[in-house]
């Protein structure tokens, strides 16, 4: 075994450390490392968890990628997709694609004696992914669409249900306006209530039969207003966009879930800045504390350094010894920090103790993403960077004179 590693272990596990200044110094060093790990784990796991949760909610409601007509304008009334170059069969056969569903949308107003609400009626067909949508349901179910005739069942958001004092099985009249034509009235039955925690969705969207939209928009039974494409993994959105664009024709375009709501996309991008800032601050604090620990340990063991030099140890060997010694001190702090930090994160993940206002944060509880690679990288990164940061202050050892250190020991 190499001398620096052997001697550093002898010092680290020496019983003398329990009876001198080293005990306090070691405790401070381990505590700073543990706190750095805890804060870093919480920051990264909740930051990435929030990004992922918001993206998944957006994607699970309206598709990871949505195919629209280039003729679509800023209104929510969908234009008919152009069939030239559009290959739905091949879209379904892509490796990362889990499901594909067609839709068409039209705007309207729901009203009753209590109040009224402007809505976006999203008409879905028999290929609607009701299983994926189930996570949003808080009461009832989604309409069972067969596309044979008209299904008058609708699933509305909790916000609309609250504003109009509606519950499952209640009826509601909806008014659809067409340019230069008289208003069209439809009576629907509420079969379910959902909540996504995304304000822009919960304030407006209603799920119903696509045939109602086709009738209102003068579309044929074969016309499609758009296609929602769902991937097996939300992280595949950016990777597969170019492949999707090859199969939809040049008169249609692909829109990513996060691009539908730019303000949410801007909010998500803030997480990256916050995570980087907090990790940097915690890393600086840990490094400063560890350097202070090293310097105090060097000063405390000045006579030992002088003795080692007298016995023939080089400055490089002694520096390596004290760097190894300091890193060994850090290891229990890493373990305690990981144990405590992961414990807190697991409690939040499964119990959801800390709540949030979804109107501001787009989620109702603090989400947690426990990625083993990220967790290990944080510990390894702190250990590695701290080791590199200790190299420069360790050169103080070369200034210690063997004669003077032994003379005043």
Order of alpha helices (4+ residues) and beta strands (2+ residues): alpha-alpha-beta-alpha-beta-beta-alpha-beta-beta-alpha-beta-beta-alpha-beta-alpha-beta-alpha-beta-alpha-alpha-alpha-alpha-alpha-alpha-alpha
